[in-house]
Amino acid sequence: MIDLRPILLVHGLLLSILALGMVIPGLVDLLHGNPDWLVFVTSSALTGFFGVSLFLATRGGQFRFSIRQAFLMTATIWVILPAFAALPFVLTDPGLSYTDAFFEAMSGITTTGSTVMTGLDLTPPGILLWRAILQWLGGIGIIIMALSVLPMLRVGGMQMFKVEAFETQEKVLPRAASLASALAVIYVVLTAAWTVMLYWADMSALDSVLHAMTTISTGGYSSKDASVGHFRSWAVDWIITAGMIVGAIPFLLYLQAVRGRPMALLRDTQVQWFLGTAVVGVAMVAWWLWQEGGMDALNALRYAAFNTVSVMTGTGYATADYWQWGGVVGGAPVAVLFCLMFVGGCAGSTSCGIKVFRFQILGAMAAIQLRRLLQPSGVFIPYYNKKPIQEGVAEAVMAFFFMYALSVAFLAMLLGMTGLDHVTAISGAATAISNVGPGLGDVIGPAGNFSTLPDTAKWLLSAGMLLGRLELFTVLVLLMPRFWRD
């Protein structure tokens, strides 16, 4: 039997933190004279009761974390937290159904950005802030998980990113805490910096805070139904574009830069590939918008840069209905954006998708195979970041690609069985597992909303968000009967 005490202890601690987070939007509503502050007080009390109870019931004694416990803890945390984070959405007047509320909370915590909420321009500030807080907490949670838990679990090639802090088991806890604290400080500083810049660009104080939180976390929740396009500001567009890029770069490199190694950012091949891919994607879309879409060069570059970076990093903001670009230019920009949806950002960032490093490793393995065809007796070693690729990493990456494609196809099939059209089903599956936010088409595209989907589809999409955010294998391993055997 798996010892659940350390798992429940961590759950209790995180639920207690979530309960404290609910107090903040409650205070904002109270200051604005909105009665929804009672909703957050009630939700905080319920969440805090369960969190503190679990913590007190399981604290004390000596615990040892096994690999099975780590898998179970990681997967269940990302189910339990949105289950309680959904409470404020249900208790507001008029509230969402629990299905919609769970979808919204799961989309927030996984920084996906898909939403079922409409009328955001008139929504009370507390709920808007709560959505941003969920994405902000989810962003820092992903960073810590990507640098600590996933390398230990050897998920999809993530073992490449073991840092010195986690190489010796007896030093895991103190060094993990030290690394987490340093990364959290950087995360807060970046959020504060983007808040100031957006405020300078004539956003209101509340909008500046909300969009800074959901930009650095590459979450994409906006306070407006028209997303960032509502502001019609070139300054806002470029500031947020830069923020999305910053959020998609490994935060460990920022820490190295702060500690006196600023060139580490430029020398990292994953960053180089990410920026190179983004530049090529932006250039292609901008060219089409300029030559075929009737935009002038500067506006073409502005709209292409914002929406391409938003899709590639999985942020999900929009300043235009890029689904309609396909009607203007024969679908070319939409095809580019659909492909970039799968690429994602860098490992160890708040971004999502397959991750750039996996494409690098796959490319390195393909190059080695071609060389072996020419020189069958030769010995070739694949490299990543000028270092030999560790044993087992290439196999893990190839398995990840296979499971990623299979998961998208399987989820699309299930969504199709709920009555969705093929464009909505395929792009919905892709955007959920890639944690992007809006999909393609008129229903869930950048100008659409997920509220009209059937409840069954929303639960399936919520499962897809969880699966993609936890790098597939962390969840899928729980489905194996062998996992539950002693």
N, C-alpha and C positions, 0 to 999 in steps of 0.2 A: 504493500500500500504506500502511496505517496503521502509524505508528511505535509499536511496543509497548513500547519501553524505559521511557518515563515511567509507563506504566500498570503495568508489572511492578515498577517501583521503589516505587510507592505500595502495591501488593499486598504486597511484601516487608516494608515498614515496618509495615503493619497486622497482618500475620501475626505479626511479631515482638512487637508489643504484645499480641496475643491469647495468644501463648505465655507472656508474663510474667503475664497474667491467670490462666492455669491454675495458676500456682504458689500463688496465694492459697488456693483451696479445698484444694489439696494440703497446705498447712501446717495448715489447720483439721482435716483428717482425721488428720494426724499427731498433733496435740495431743489429739484424741479417741481415739487409739489404733486408728483404723480403717485397715485395710490398703489401702484405695482410694487412699491418698496416692501409691502407686506408679503407679496409673493416670494421675494428673495429671502426675507426673514424666515418664512415657513420652510422653503426649500433648503435653506442653510441649516435650519434646526434638524430637519429629517436626515439630511446627508451627514451632518455632524454627529448625530446620535448613532447612526450605524458605523460611521468611521471610528469614533472614539470607543465604541463598544468592542469592535473587532480588535482594535489596538490594545486595549486593556486586557482583553481575554486571552491574547496570544503573546504578550510581551513577557520577558523573563526566560531564563533557561538558555541552553546552548543549541543553536541551530546550525545545520550544515546544508548548504544549497547544492543540490545535484542538478545535472543537466535537465532531467525530466521536470524538476520543480521550476527551473528557469523558463523552459518552454511554456509550461502551464501558467506561470505567473504573468509572463509577457502577453500571452493571448487574452487571458481573462481580465487583465487590467483595462485593456482597450475595449472591453464589453461593459464592464461594471461602471466605469467612469461616465460614458455617455448615457447609461441607463439612469443615473442620478442627475447628470447634467441636463437631462430633458425635462426635469420637473418644472423649472421656471416657464418653459414654453407651454406646458400643459395648464398651469395654474393661472396664467394671465387671462384677462377678459377682453376679447374672446380668445380662448386658448386653442392651441393646436390639438389634434388627436394625438394619442401617444405614439402612433406609428410615425406621424409627421414630426413630432417632437424628437423622437429617437433618431430619425433620419437627419434632422438638422443638427443635433448634438454630435452624432457620429461624423457627419461631414465637417463639423467644426473641429473636433479633437484630432481627426486625421488630416486636417488642413486641406481637405478636398475642395470645399467652396461651393458645392452644389447646394441649392436651397429650395425649400418649398414655400418660403414666406413671400408674400406680396405686400404692397403698400408700405415699403420700408421708409419712404419719405415722411410718413405720418406715424411711424412706430415709436413708442416711448424710448427715451435714451437708455434706460436701464437694460432693456432687451437687446438693443443694438450693441451696447458695451459688453453684455454677456456673450454674445456671439463672437466678438473680437477677442475676449479673454480666452474663450475655448480654443480658438485658433492659436493664440499666442502661447498658451500653455502646451498645446499639442506640438508646436514648433520646437520649443526647447526640449520637450520630452523625446521627440524624434532624434535630436542631436545627441542627447545623452545615451539613448538606446543604441544608436548606430555606432557609437564609440566604445560602448561598454558591453552591452548584452549580446548584440548580433555577432560581433567577432568571436566571442566565447562560444556561441552556438554554431559557428561555422556555416552560417546561412548564406547561400548563393554567392560564395566567394568573398564575403565580408571579413573572413579571417585575415585578409591582407591588411586590414586596417587596425590590427592590434597595436596599441601604443605601449610604450614602456610601462605606463602606469598599470597595465593589466597583465603583464607577462609572468608575474609571480603570484600565485594564488594567495599566499599569506599577506600580501600587501594590497589586495584588491580594495578593501573597504576604505582605508584612509586615503589612498591615492585616487580612488574613484571620487570620493567626496571633494578632494582638492581640485581635481580636474573639472568636476561639475560646477563647482563654485566659480572657477575662473571663466568657464564658458558662459555661465549665467550672467556674470558681470558684463562681458562683451555683448551679449544678447540685449541686455537692458540699455547699455550705452548706445548701441546701434538704433534701437527703437526710439530712444529719446532724441537722437540726432535727426531721424526722419520725421519725428513729430514737429520739431522746430522748423525744418525745411518746408514741410507742408503748410504749417501755419504762416510762414513767410510768403508762401504762394497763394495766400488769401483764402485758405480753408478755415472754417470755424475751429475753435479749440477742440470741441468734441470730435468733429470729423477728422481733424489732424491726428488725434490720438488713435482713433479707430483704424484709420487707414495705415498708420505707421505700424501698428500691431499686426495687421493682416498682410502687410507688405513684407516685412522682415521674416514673418513666419511662412511666407509664400502660401497664404491661406486663401485670400481672395474675397472674403466677405466684405461687402460695402454697406454703407448706410443709405444707399440710394438704389431704387429699382433699376435705373439706367447705369448702374455701376460707376466707374470713374468717368465714363462719358458724360455724366451729368454735369461735371464741373467745366467742361469745354475750355480747358486751360493747358496750353503747351507746357508751362512750367510744372504743373501737377503731373502731366503725363511723363515727362522726362525724369522727374524726381522719383516717381514710383517705378519707372523702368529700371533706373539704377538700383533702387532698393530691392527689386526682385532678383537682380543679378547678384547683389551682395548676399541675399538669403540663400542662393543656390550654390554658393562656394563653401568648401569645407571650413567649418568654424575653428577646427584645430589649427589651420593655417593662420587665422587671425591671431590666435594665441601665440603662435610662433613669431608672428610679426611684432606683436607687443613685447615679446621677450628678446627682441633684438635681431630677428631674422626676417626682415620685410621682403627680401627677395624670394623667400620660400613660396610666396603667392604666385609669382611669375614663372618660377621654375617647375612648378608642379604640372606634369603633363595632363592630368585630368582637368585642371583649370584651363590649360591651353586648348584642349579639345572642346571643352564646353563653350568657351568664348568663341572659338573658331566656328563651331557648328551654329551658334546663335547668329554670328555675323553673316554667314552664308545664307541662313534662313531668312534673316531680315532683308538682305540684299535681293534675294529672289522675289519675295513678296512685294517689296518696295518697287522693284523694277516693273512688275506686272501692274501694280496700282498706278504707276506713273504713265506707262506706255499704253495700257489697255483700259484702265479704270477711270481715266480722266482727271486724276488728281495732279496738282502741281508737285514738283519734286520734294519740297520740304514737308508738305502734308503727307505725301506718300511714305516718306521715311519715318515721320512721327507715328502714323497709325500702324505701319508695318512693324516698327521696333517695339511698340508697346504690346500689341496683341500677339506677336510672335514670341516675345520673351515671356509673356504671361502664360501662353499655352505650353511652351517648352519647360518652364520651371514648375508647371502645375499650379500656378497661382489662381488663374481663373477670372481675373479682372477682364473687362472689355471696355473699349471706347468706341466700338463699332460692331454692327452685326456682320461679322466676317463670313457667316454662312451665305449672305447675299453677294459677297464678292465672287463666289463661284458662278453666279448667274451672269456676272459682268464679264468675266475673263475665262469662261469655260471650265471653271473648277480648279484651275492651277493653284491659287493661293490656299484653297481649302485642302487640297491634297498635301501641300507642304505642311500646313498646320496639323493635319491628322497624323502625319508621320512623326513630326516633332513631339506630339503628345506622348509618344512612347519613350522618347529619349530621356527626358527628365534632366535633373541637375547632377551635382556631384555627391558622392558618398560623404556622410558626415555633415550634411547641410540640412536645411529645413525642407528642401525640395523632394520631389518624388519621381516616379517613373522607373524605368529599367536601370538608370544611372549610367553616366558616361563611362566609368571605368570598365563596365562589363562589355561595352562595345570595343573598347581598347583591347581588352584581353581576347575577345573573339577575333578581332582583326589580327592580333599578334599570332594567334594559333593558326589562322587561315594562311598567313604569310609563311609560317614554318612548314605547313603542309605543302604549299606550292614549291618551296625550296627542296623538300624531300622528294617530290616528284622528279625534279631535275637532277638531284644527287641522292639516290636511294641509300647509299652507304654513308652519307654525311651525318654528323651529329649537330643538331641545332637546338639552341636553348631560347625559349621565348622570354622577352623582357617586358616589364612594366615599370615606368618611372626610373629607367636605367638600372633596375634590379631584376634578377631572375624571378620568374613567377613561381611561387611556392607550389609544392606538390599538392594536388587535390583541388587547387583553385580553379584551374581551367575546366575540370569536370563539373565542379559546382556551378560555374557560370553557364556552361552549356545546358546543364539540367535546369537552371533557372530560366533561361530563354525558352526552353521547351515547355516548362510548366506555366510560364507567363502566357505564351500563345494559347496553350490548352485552356487555361483559366478564362481568358477573354472569350474564346470560342464557346466554351461551355456556358458561361454566364449570358452571353448573347443569345444562345439557344433557349435558355430558361426565360429570358426576358421576352423573346419572341412568342413563347408559349402563353404569356400573360396577355397577348393581344397587341403588343407594340409593333409598329412598322419596322422594316429591316434597318433603316438608317438610325432610328431612335434606339433600337436594340443593340446594334453593333457599336455605335458611338457611345451609348450609355454604359455598356460593359467596359469599353476602353477607357472612358473618362473616370469610371469608378475605381478600377484596378490601378490606373495610372494616377489617381488622386488629383485630377486636373480641375474638375468643377463643371463648367458647361460642356455639353456635347455638341453634336451637329444636328442640323434640321430645324424646323420651325417650332418643335415642341420643347426640346431641351437645349436648343442652341443658345448663343450669347444673348439673344433677345427673348428667350423663352424661360421656362420655369419647370421644376419637377413636380409641382403641386398637382398637376392633372393626371399623373401616372397612378395606376392602381396600387393599392396597399401592398400587394404581393411583390410588385416590381420594386417598391421602395425598400422592403426588407431584403430583397435580393441585392439591390444596389448597396445597401448598408453593409452587407456581408462582403461585397466586392471591395468596398473602401477599406474594411478591416484587413482583408487578404492582401491587398496591394501595399498598404502602409506597413505591414509587418513582414514584408518580403516573402510572401507566399508560404515558404516551408515552415515558418514558425507556427502557422495555423494548421497547415495540412498534416504535419506530423502528429497532431492530436487525433486525427481520424484513423490512425493505424492501431489495430487491436493490440499489437505488440507493445505500444507505448504504455498501456494500462496494466500490463502484466509485470509481476515482480521478477 
